[in-house]
């Protein structure tokens, strides 16, 4: 079996620089930021408009990949659980998902609300939210 190839399509610009400052989930965030999509993927943005909600997949480049059990949301009273049963950022393939409101789009820059990602987090993909 060949190894999969993952290509980043862009990068996040946000005011969140430390893990401790990041909201636990996009559902708890009203933070704004910008998704910069690399120019070679610009045509793929056709159809995205202000007011839409998009699903964005991120590569959590600063997350540990060797932790298999965590305390959900850091709450030790809940006991250890396997990372696949949580939304923990530490996992073998640190892929995160957020649903973000598009505030505006200007060329290859998408201004969004609901951001819970660190500045410079790589973007893996963008999808239309299922209505």
Steps between C-alpha positions, in 0.01 A plus 500: 500500500636842410510786746228762446603845382349794684531849353430809702272738311556801723580638841311666786565855616360558847577677826530164680868419549496268802308177558376629836329794324316289241129435553429132572275475194367716216153478660637705791680762294412840362864566402567630152790438268598443141546186296767565238457254215809443289471653153511166316170409670327835442260367236364251754355793700243578231155483661605590855331820618448711811230363727570135422628248749791290380658190647877535519749221568828595665828322571586559866872541441583561867304205642650182637451192284592232753230547767218247476305573820395834647275647765211651298535880500773458765244393762665224705169416671376356169775238481737416219349433158641407162562802279267360232209547742588866561566821309848527648760665275754229588457197275694288249386721209435842653220610269250748639162610370331836550180652365572865432283791393633677192505874574652607169715372219762700314691305239669215685428640848193382690412697815326264744332499840506214751870432467662268753836443326846630574664752272686326214299175526503328159167457318434158348159547332181704485155353445147631476302451817218252455171681548 
